[in-house]
């Protein structure tokens, strides 16, 4: 009886670690895709010192990157 419990607890821990690993991989992929818009927003912010313009630049580059990747 003890071996069945330990098997299911190990299986549960393994499945939890796999799910956490997949979530981390997906988050890293999203962060990597946002590097170019982040750099563009930082450049605009350093040039203008306006968070509004930096936000607009970030959104514009993010949308352009999505459009270009779909083609």
C-alpha positions as a LaTeX table, in Angstrom:
\begin{tabular}{lrrr}
\hline
Residue & $x$ (\AA) & $y$ (\AA) & $z$ (\AA) \\
\hline
Unk1 & 0.00 & 0.00 & 0.00 \\
Unk2 & 2.84 & 2.34 & 0.80 \\
Unk3 & 4.44 & 1.88 & $-2.63$ \\
Unk4 & 1.22 & 2.83 & $-4.45$ \\
Unk5 & 0.96 & 6.05 & $-2.42$ \\
Unk6 & 4.57 & 6.94 & $-3.04$ \\
Unk7 & 4.12 & 6.23 & $-6.76$ \\
Unk8 & 1.14 & 8.58 & $-7.02$ \\
Unk9 & 2.85 & 11.27 & $-4.96$ \\
Unk10 & 5.94 & 11.07 & $-7.18$ \\
Unk11 & 3.72 & 11.14 & $-10.27$ \\
Unk12 & 1.89 & 14.18 & $-8.93$ \\
Unk13 & 5.15 & 15.99 & $-8.22$ \\
Unk14 & 6.49 & 15.07 & $-11.67$ \\
Unk15 & 3.35 & 16.36 & $-13.42$ \\
Unk16 & 3.45 & 19.58 & $-11.41$ \\
Unk17 & 7.08 & 20.14 & $-12.36$ \\
Unk18 & 6.33 & 19.48 & $-16.04$ \\
Unk19 & 3.47 & 22.00 & $-15.99$ \\
Unk20 & 5.62 & 24.62 & $-14.22$ \\
Unk21 & 8.41 & 24.02 & $-16.74$ \\
Unk22 & 6.04 & 24.51 & $-19.67$ \\
Unk23 & 4.72 & 27.74 & $-18.18$ \\
Unk24 & 8.27 & 29.04 & $-17.71$ \\
Unk25 & 9.18 & 28.15 & $-21.30$ \\
Unk26 & 6.09 & 29.95 & $-22.63$ \\
Unk27 & 6.82 & 33.03 & $-20.52$ \\
Unk28 & 10.43 & 33.14 & $-21.72$ \\
Unk29 & 9.27 & 32.86 & $-25.32$ \\
Unk30 & 6.91 & 35.81 & $-24.80$ \\
Unk31 & 9.67 & 37.90 & $-23.18$ \\
Unk32 & 12.07 & 37.15 & $-26.05$ \\
Unk33 & 9.46 & 38.30 & $-28.58$ \\
Unk34 & 9.07 & 41.59 & $-26.70$ \\
Unk35 & 12.78 & 42.49 & $-26.71$ \\
Unk36 & 12.59 & 44.64 & $-29.88$ \\
Unk37 & 9.53 & 46.65 & $-28.74$ \\
Unk38 & 11.14 & 47.16 & $-25.32$ \\
Unk39 & 14.34 & 48.48 & $-26.90$ \\
Unk40 & 12.33 & 50.78 & $-29.19$ \\
Unk41 & 10.35 & 52.13 & $-26.24$ \\
Unk42 & 13.55 & 52.68 & $-24.24$ \\
Unk43 & 15.16 & 54.59 & $-27.12$ \\
Unk44 & 12.07 & 56.79 & $-27.52$ \\
Unk45 & 11.94 & 57.40 & $-23.78$ \\
Unk46 & 15.63 & 58.38 & $-23.66$ \\
Unk47 & 15.15 & 60.78 & $-26.58$ \\
Unk48 & 11.86 & 62.37 & $-25.49$ \\
Unk49 & 11.54 & 61.62 & $-21.72$ \\
Unk50 & 7.85 & 60.96 & $-22.39$ \\
Unk51 & 6.26 & 57.76 & $-21.16$ \\
Unk52 & 3.31 & 58.35 & $-23.49$ \\
Unk53 & 5.51 & 58.34 & $-26.59$ \\
Unk54 & 7.44 & 55.35 & $-25.25$ \\
Unk55 & 4.17 & 53.45 & $-24.74$ \\
Unk56 & 3.00 & 54.31 & $-28.25$ \\
Unk57 & 6.33 & 53.18 & $-29.68$ \\
Unk58 & 6.15 & 49.92 & $-27.72$ \\
Unk59 & 2.64 & 49.19 & $-28.98$ \\
Unk60 & 3.51 & 50.14 & $-32.55$ \\
Unk61 & 6.57 & 47.89 & $-32.65$ \\
Unk62 & 4.72 & 45.03 & $-30.98$ \\
Unk63 & 1.87 & 45.21 & $-33.50$ \\
Unk64 & 4.28 & 45.52 & $-36.42$ \\
Unk65 & 6.24 & 42.54 & $-35.17$ \\
Unk66 & 3.04 & 40.46 & $-34.97$ \\
Unk67 & 2.00 & 41.49 & $-38.49$ \\
Unk68 & 5.43 & 40.72 & $-39.97$ \\
Unk69 & 5.66 & 37.31 & $-38.25$ \\
Unk70 & 2.28 & 36.19 & $-39.63$ \\
Unk71 & 3.38 & 36.72 & $-43.21$ \\
\hline
\end{tabular}
